[in-house]
Amino acid sequence: MDKIRQLVLGPTNKVKQSIEKYLEKEGLKMSPKECMSLLWVNLKVCCINLVEFFKVAVNYYGNMKFLKADISLRLMYLFHNPYKISKRFLINKGEKDIYAYGETPLTSMDLITKECHITDKDHVFELGAGRGRTSFWMSTVLGCNVTGVEYVPEFVERADMIIKKLKMQNIKFVQGDMLKVDLKGATACYLYGTCLDDASIKKMAVKLAKLPKGTKIITVSYPLADYADVGSFELMKRFSVAYTWGNADVFLQIVK
Ligand SMILES: C[S@@+](CC[C@H](N)C(=O)[O-])C[C@H]1O[C@@H](n2cnc3c(N)ncnc32)[C@H](O)[C@@H]1O
């Protein structure tokens, strides 16, 4: 019995000791238990990403334009982590709140655009487009016009390189602050801006309320009516969508 206990506990203790050593070396104040649960979360995210990868390959890689754009994006960011690029930009900008960068899984974007009836007749403005993966997906798979607005120059420069290389017509990126960029021509806007503070969301809501009547505004986690004058928007739909960090409510509202 003792031998069996030793066999099981021996390696476990060794793992525990090496974790403790590593944490001490890195100066991290974390118990091995907390560290293990973080590793577990990481493992879960890896599995979710793997499943998402296969779903994307099966469902959308038949579209050659998207396949080329997505492979270009993957190669371009092979050694340049978008999370790090975004973090570096925020630090250099002197932001106090360094939020984590995130992307909408394409299968979720598929659900969102179906629920919101986005078609090839639409001109979608993606407000805070990140490295542009969702914008590329909408322009190639849905065939709509897309303008991605993003304030990290590195993301925009790289997305522009792909547009040029693949001679894409119905997509462009604008480097700048979404609060200041001209949204003329938009029939729909997608705002996954969980990182925006309340003051910025309010400013954005006031700006979006001035768009032509009937413009679709899709927001993640919060409805715009909470931030604009009463009667500026009509909430059409609310539904739940999976993001890598968990489920979130998505709101479709139209400008009144
Ligand atoms: C959560 S990511 C979403 C990326 C992409 N829309 C998606 O769904 O996969 C938000 C992006 O918004 C950008 N962003 C945040 N505030 C912005 C602003 N005021 N103007 C332009 N871009 C902004 C960030 O740099 C980041 O890339």
The ligand as a Gaussian input file, in Angstrom:
#p B3LYP/6-31G(d) Opt

LIG

0 1
 C      -12.161000      43.021000     -28.385000
 S      -11.199000      43.489000     -29.802000
 C      -12.325000      42.983000     -31.068000
 C      -11.676000      42.621000     -32.379000
 C      -12.674000      42.251000     -33.490000
 N      -13.722000      43.248000     -33.613000
 C      -13.335000      40.923000     -33.246000
 O      -14.509000      40.901000     -32.887000
 O      -12.675000      39.885000     -33.419000
 C      -11.413000      45.225000     -29.705000
 C      -10.509000      46.019000     -30.632000
 O      -10.927000      47.384000     -30.561000
 C       -9.798000      48.228000     -30.638000
 N      -10.189000      49.512000     -30.046000
 C      -10.461000      49.781000     -28.745000
 N      -10.802000      51.076000     -28.608000
 C      -10.762000      51.633000     -29.844000
 C      -11.024000      52.946000     -30.361000
 N      -11.405000      53.930000     -29.549000
 N      -10.877000      53.147000     -31.678000
 C      -10.504000      52.149000     -32.515000
 N      -10.234000      50.886000     -32.089000
 C      -10.377000      50.628000     -30.777000
 C       -8.719000      47.463000     -29.862000
 O       -7.437000      47.865000     -30.256000
 C       -9.030000      46.027000     -30.253000
 O       -8.268000      45.637000     -31.355000

